[in-house]
């Protein structure tokens, strides 16, 4: 019995030894698995970085959006400042100002386009439609042409005037003193461009360059002609233009954003020169949003 138990004990010891031999490689296993886990960790880190780069880029997008918003606010503020300046100075002063810094003109027109994008209907399109319904032989003078959209949209010969020329088709000038010959055009256009304190001198220049029976087309922000809110009385404005030598043909106030006024130049001037009383038009100032 003793021998049996001894032999069974020795067998157990042998088994344990074998087990230990078999488990030796398993001691090496953790090293391999450690290396593998390190490799996996690197891969996971890379994947993490891949994910985090996209999330970082999305996080970076926020500052980018913020910067864009900041730039938009700054440019909006500069637009309001420039817009106010144009309404409160003479045409010559505005011309001199933009000559010194033409980039300001770009800034103004960028802000202007943003403002116009909020309008349900653009007055320039009404003027373009009017011209397209007439003969393309009519010669047009576009006072304060902006991006010269009228010239781009019709077949007529169009003289485009503005404070700064950004392309060869635009003539930079003070609109009260253009290079056109007297009685040389059939249509004179002011589309949201009666901005200077001396706006009446622009209309006088239009009268000079228009042929007899030539048409004067004016589109202006409606609030400028609201006497109840500091604007000029449209009746006084129409009377002043007629006293200059025009006949009123159209007064359209149906649009909530702008007013359309059409005049025809008289064949002959009245012999009795009248003192014309021009109403002060309200400056169109945009509120900060």
MARLO-109488 format. One record per residue (C-alpha): residue number from 1; residue in one letter; chain; x, y, z. Coordinates in nm, 3 decimals. Layout:
N
  kolti  vextor  tigu       xx       yy       zz
    NUM       A     A        X        Y        Z
...
END
This chain:
289
  kolti  vextor  tigu       xx       yy       zz
      1       X     A    0.000    0.000    0.000
      2       X     A    0.283    0.225    0.089
      3       X     A    0.455    0.145   -0.240
      4       X     A    0.136    0.212   -0.430
      5       X     A    0.088    0.545   -0.268
      6       X     A    0.451    0.631   -0.328
      7       X     A    0.425    0.536   -0.692
      8       X     A    0.104    0.731   -0.732
      9       X     A    0.274    1.030   -0.574
     10       X     A    0.567    0.997   -0.812
     11       X     A    0.325    0.971   -1.103
     12       X     A    0.158    1.292   -0.989
     13       X     A    0.494    1.462   -0.962
     14       X     A    0.583    1.348   -1.314
     15       X     A    0.252    1.479   -1.440
     16       X     A    0.312    1.810   -1.271
     17       X     A    0.658    1.825   -1.425
     18       X     A    0.512    1.760   -1.768
     19       X     A    0.254    2.027   -1.707
     20       X     A    0.526    2.269   -1.609
     21       X     A    0.718    2.176   -1.926
     22       X     A    0.409    2.238   -2.132
     23       X     A    0.341    2.566   -1.961
     24       X     A    0.688    2.702   -2.031
     25       X     A    0.594    2.826   -2.375
     26       X     A    0.293    2.986   -2.218
     27       X     A    0.535    3.198   -2.017
     28       X     A    0.667    3.325   -2.352
     29       X     A    0.312    3.389   -2.468
     30       X     A    0.252    3.695   -2.262
     31       X     A    0.554    3.861   -2.429
     32       X     A    0.415    3.789   -2.774
     33       X     A    0.071    3.894   -2.671
     34       X     A    0.226    4.202   -2.513
     35       X     A    0.399    4.287   -2.841
     36       X     A    0.078    4.219   -3.022
     37       X     A   -0.118    4.428   -2.781
     38       X     A    0.137    4.709   -2.826
     39       X     A    0.097    4.678   -3.202
     40       X     A   -0.280    4.675   -3.164
     41       X     A   -0.252    4.975   -2.934
     42       X     A   -0.054    5.160   -3.201
     43       X     A   -0.311    5.067   -3.463
     44       X     A   -0.588    5.174   -3.229
     45       X     A   -0.401    5.494   -3.159
     46       X     A   -0.362    5.554   -3.531
     47       X     A   -0.727    5.480   -3.581
     48       X     A   -0.802    5.703   -3.291
     49       X     A   -0.589    5.975   -3.446
     50       X     A   -0.770    5.918   -3.773
     51       X     A   -1.100    5.964   -3.596
     52       X     A   -0.971    6.246   -3.386
     53       X     A   -0.829    6.419   -3.693
     54       X     A   -1.175    6.419   -3.844
     55       X     A   -1.324    6.519   -3.512
     56       X     A   -1.040    6.769   -3.471
     57       X     A   -1.113    6.901   -3.817
     58       X     A   -1.477    6.932   -3.720
     59       X     A   -1.363    7.103   -3.403
     60       X     A   -1.139    7.322   -3.611
     61       X     A   -1.434    7.393   -3.837
     62       X     A   -1.600    7.569   -3.546
     63       X     A   -1.326    7.831   -3.515
     64       X     A   -1.328    7.857   -3.894
     65       X     A   -1.702    7.920   -3.889
     66       X     A   -1.650    8.160   -3.604
     67       X     A   -1.380    8.343   -3.798
     68       X     A   -1.605    8.355   -4.104
     69       X     A   -1.883    8.492   -3.887
     70       X     A   -1.641    8.745   -3.736
     71       X     A   -1.519    8.850   -4.080
     72       X     A   -1.880    8.879   -4.195
     73       X     A   -1.959    9.102   -3.898
     74       X     A   -1.652    9.314   -3.961
     75       X     A   -1.729    9.346   -4.331
     76       X     A   -2.093    9.416   -4.240
     77       X     A   -1.977    9.692   -4.007
     78       X     A   -1.750    9.837   -4.274
     79       X     A   -2.033    9.820   -4.527
     80       X     A   -2.263   10.012   -4.294
     81       X     A   -1.991   10.273   -4.239
     82       X     A   -1.926   10.310   -4.614
     83       X     A   -2.297   10.313   -4.693
     84       X     A   -2.355   10.593   -4.443
     85       X     A   -2.062   10.787   -4.588
     86       X     A   -2.200   10.764   -4.942
     87       X     A   -2.537   10.899   -4.829
     88       X     A   -2.387   11.185   -4.629
     89       X     A   -2.117   11.319   -4.862
     90       X     A   -2.111   11.468   -5.212
     91       X     A   -2.036   11.266   -5.525
     92       X     A   -1.693   11.430   -5.561
     93       X     A   -1.602   11.350   -5.201
     94       X     A   -1.704   10.987   -5.254
     95       X     A   -1.497   10.971   -5.575
     96       X     A   -1.189   11.109   -5.396
     97       X     A   -1.241   10.868   -5.106
     98       X     A   -1.249   10.559   -5.326
     99       X     A   -0.957   10.683   -5.535
    100       X     A   -0.747   10.676   -5.220
    101       X     A   -0.859   10.324   -5.130
    102       X     A   -1.026   10.134   -5.418
    103       X     A   -1.051    9.816   -5.203
    104       X     A   -1.315    9.993   -4.996
    105       X     A   -1.531   10.003   -5.308
    106       X     A   -1.508    9.622   -5.336
    107       X     A   -1.596    9.593   -4.969
    108       X     A   -1.897    9.819   -5.016
    109       X     A   -2.028    9.624   -5.316
    110       X     A   -1.980    9.289   -5.141
    111       X     A   -2.194    9.418   -4.854
    112       X     A   -2.441    9.568   -5.099
    113       X     A   -2.483    9.234   -5.278
    114       X     A   -2.543    9.061   -4.944
    115       X     A   -2.815    9.313   -4.862
    116       X     A   -2.973    9.273   -5.206
    117       X     A   -2.981    8.895   -5.165
    118       X     A   -3.246    8.948   -4.895
    119       X     A   -3.478    9.138   -5.131
    120       X     A   -3.759    8.931   -5.284
    121       X     A   -3.734    9.132   -5.607
    122       X     A   -3.451    9.347   -5.745
    123       X     A   -3.536    9.683   -5.903
    124       X     A   -3.260    9.642   -6.161
    125       X     A   -3.457    9.352   -6.310
    126       X     A   -3.760    9.579   -6.360
    127       X     A   -3.539    9.824   -6.550
    128       X     A   -3.384    9.544   -6.758
    129       X     A   -3.732    9.414   -6.845
    130       X     A   -3.837    9.764   -6.949
    131       X     A   -3.534    9.798   -7.180
    132       X     A   -3.582    9.450   -7.327
    133       X     A   -3.938    9.547   -7.423
    134       X     A   -3.805    9.846   -7.623
    135       X     A   -3.577    9.884   -7.922
    136       X     A   -3.218    9.773   -7.873
    137       X     A   -3.112   10.081   -8.069
    138       X     A   -3.181   10.304   -7.765
    139       X     A   -2.859   10.437   -7.610
    140       X     A   -2.852   10.402   -7.231
    141       X     A   -2.659   10.584   -6.959
    142       X     A   -2.648   10.384   -6.634
    143       X     A   -2.561   10.619   -6.347
    144       X     A   -2.417   10.422   -6.052
    145       X     A   -2.401   10.095   -6.245
    146       X     A   -2.242    9.877   -5.972
    147       X     A   -2.155    9.546   -6.139
    148       X     A   -2.286    9.679   -6.475
    149       X     A   -2.569    9.424   -6.480
    150       X     A   -2.779    9.632   -6.718
    151       X     A   -2.499    9.643   -6.978
    152       X     A   -2.455    9.265   -6.944
    153       X     A   -2.828    9.195   -6.983
    154       X     A   -2.934    9.401   -7.286
    155       X     A   -2.817    9.447   -7.645
    156       X     A   -2.832    9.827   -7.622
    157       X     A   -2.528   10.047   -7.619
    158       X     A   -2.485   10.121   -7.246
    159       X     A   -2.256   10.378   -7.088
    160       X     A   -2.192   10.250   -6.736
    161       X     A   -2.079   10.504   -6.475
    162       X     A   -1.966   10.452   -6.118
    163       X     A   -1.717   10.583   -5.863
    164       X     A   -1.462   10.308   -5.938
    165       X     A   -1.401   10.114   -6.258
    166       X     A   -1.333    9.744   -6.204
    167       X     A   -1.364    9.651   -6.571
    168       X     A   -1.311    9.835   -6.900
    169       X     A   -1.684    9.877   -6.962
    170       X     A   -1.729   10.098   -6.652
    171       X     A   -1.632   10.466   -6.653
    172       X     A   -1.514   10.599   -6.316
    173       X     A   -1.642   10.951   -6.252
    174       X     A   -1.846   11.186   -6.041
    175       X     A   -2.195   11.126   -6.178
    176       X     A   -2.269   11.497   -6.183
    177       X     A   -1.997   11.542   -6.443
    178       X     A   -1.981   11.266   -6.705
    179       X     A   -1.792   11.265   -7.034
    180       X     A   -2.108   11.228   -7.245
    181       X     A   -2.208   11.484   -7.505
    182       X     A   -2.527   11.682   -7.448
    183       X     A   -2.842   11.522   -7.595
    184       X     A   -2.657   11.200   -7.677
    185       X     A   -2.855   10.923   -7.500
    186       X     A   -3.213   10.797   -7.506
    187       X     A   -3.245   10.650   -7.156
    188       X     A   -3.087   10.756   -6.827
    189       X     A   -3.103   10.512   -6.534
    190       X     A   -3.059   10.562   -6.160
    191       X     A   -3.105   10.231   -5.984
    192       X     A   -3.059   10.280   -5.607
    193       X     A   -2.787   10.533   -5.687
    194       X     A   -2.921   10.876   -5.586
    195       X     A   -2.697   10.859   -5.280
    196       X     A   -2.495   11.181   -5.249
    197       X     A   -2.604   11.495   -5.071
    198       X     A   -2.595   11.659   -5.415
    199       X     A   -2.819   11.398   -5.577
    200       X     A   -3.005   11.673   -5.765
    201       X     A   -2.688   11.747   -5.967
    202       X     A   -2.691   11.386   -6.094
    203       X     A   -3.044   11.433   -6.225
    204       X     A   -2.941   11.763   -6.384
    205       X     A   -2.656   11.579   -6.559
    206       X     A   -2.904   11.316   -6.680
    207       X     A   -3.123   11.594   -6.818
    208       X     A   -2.822   11.740   -7.003
    209       X     A   -2.719   11.416   -7.173
    210       X     A   -3.073   11.300   -7.261
    211       X     A   -3.219   11.373   -7.602
    212       X     A   -3.560   11.545   -7.615
    213       X     A   -3.828   11.285   -7.530
    214       X     A   -3.558   11.071   -7.371
    215       X     A   -3.657   10.864   -7.067
    216       X     A   -3.535   10.900   -6.710
    217       X     A   -3.584   10.580   -6.504
    218       X     A   -3.541   10.600   -6.127
    219       X     A   -3.563   10.313   -5.879
    220       X     A   -3.510   10.400   -5.513
    221       X     A   -3.555   10.249   -5.169
    222       X     A   -3.915   10.312   -5.069
    223       X     A   -3.836   10.434   -4.718
    224       X     A   -3.646   10.730   -4.863
    225       X     A   -3.981   10.862   -4.988
    226       X     A   -4.177   10.812   -4.667
    227       X     A   -4.246   11.158   -4.517
    228       X     A   -4.398   10.997   -4.207
    229       X     A   -4.058   10.848   -4.118
    230       X     A   -3.818   11.124   -4.211
    231       X     A   -3.819   11.059   -4.585
    232       X     A   -3.886   11.305   -4.864
    233       X     A   -4.236   11.352   -4.995
    234       X     A   -4.261   11.174   -5.333
    235       X     A   -4.491   11.449   -5.460
    236       X     A   -4.223   11.710   -5.388
    237       X     A   -3.962   11.496   -5.561
    238       X     A   -4.175   11.442   -5.872
    239       X     A   -4.248   11.817   -5.884
    240       X     A   -3.878   11.904   -5.861
    241       X     A   -3.789   11.666   -6.146
    242       X     A   -4.072   11.805   -6.359
    243       X     A   -3.960   12.162   -6.286
    244       X     A   -3.620   12.064   -6.423
    245       X     A   -3.775   11.985   -6.762
    246       X     A   -3.943   11.644   -6.742
    247       X     A   -4.295   11.507   -6.756
    248       X     A   -4.399   11.237   -6.508
    249       X     A   -4.489   10.914   -6.690
    250       X     A   -4.501   10.648   -6.417
    251       X     A   -4.512   10.633   -6.040
    252       X     A   -4.518   10.272   -5.916
    253       X     A   -4.524   10.222   -5.539
    254       X     A   -4.665    9.867   -5.547
    255       X     A   -4.339    9.702   -5.440
    256       X     A   -4.280    9.705   -5.064
    257       X     A   -3.903    9.754   -5.102
    258       X     A   -3.861   10.013   -5.377
    259       X     A   -4.038   10.283   -5.574
    260       X     A   -4.022   10.316   -5.955
    261       X     A   -4.045   10.659   -6.120
    262       X     A   -4.035   10.721   -6.496
    263       X     A   -4.003   11.064   -6.657
    264       X     A   -3.983   11.190   -7.013
    265       X     A   -3.765   11.484   -7.107
    266       X     A   -3.967   11.772   -7.252
    267       X     A   -3.914   11.868   -7.613
    268       X     A   -3.853   12.228   -7.515
    269       X     A   -3.750   12.391   -7.191
    270       X     A   -3.985   12.639   -7.028
    271       X     A   -3.878   12.995   -7.099
    272       X     A   -3.935   13.088   -6.735
    273       X     A   -3.660   12.927   -6.531
    274       X     A   -3.795   12.816   -6.195
    275       X     A   -3.612   12.788   -5.866
    276       X     A   -3.629   12.418   -5.796
    277       X     A   -3.681   12.302   -5.440
    278       X     A   -3.535   11.954   -5.406
    279       X     A   -3.659   11.754   -5.107
    280       X     A   -3.407   11.592   -4.877
    281       X     A   -3.425   11.216   -4.924
    282       X     A   -3.379   10.998   -4.620
    283       X     A   -3.044   10.820   -4.607
    284       X     A   -3.088   10.444   -4.632
    285       X     A   -2.892   10.325   -4.329
    286       X     A   -2.879    9.956   -4.240
    287       X     A   -2.919    9.852   -3.878
    288       X     A   -2.665    9.630   -3.709
    289       X     A   -2.796    9.272   -3.673
END
